[in-house]
Amino acid sequence: MFVPGSGTGHGVGAALNVHEGPQSISYRYGNLTALQKGMIVSNEPGYYEDNSFGIRIENLLLVKEVNLANSFGGISYLGFEKLTFVPIQFRESLLTYPCYHLRR
């Protein structure tokens, strides 16, 4: 479900200034800053069930130049490199010890 007012990502700062611009990934008017090589942004897909619950998973991405098979007129393109490598969903069989406390 789409939630008005929620962006998909934002710039990341230091010293606990988590939402640091000027870059963001949002439909909001006034967001005119293009992503540039070297920027770090969050990627925050979310799902919300009406009158029930919502979840957002936040990962960090580095904006970097990518090499493509075709140059399309010599224009360089940007892509993302994952910076967050925390398993969000995993198979219990991969754990060293069974996690009986996770079963309810």
Secondary structure, DSSP 8 states (H G I E B T S, - for coil): ---TT--SEEB--STT--S--S-EE---TT------TT-EEEE--EEEETTTEEEE--EEEEEEEE--S--TTT--EEEEEE-----SS--GGGSSS--GGG--
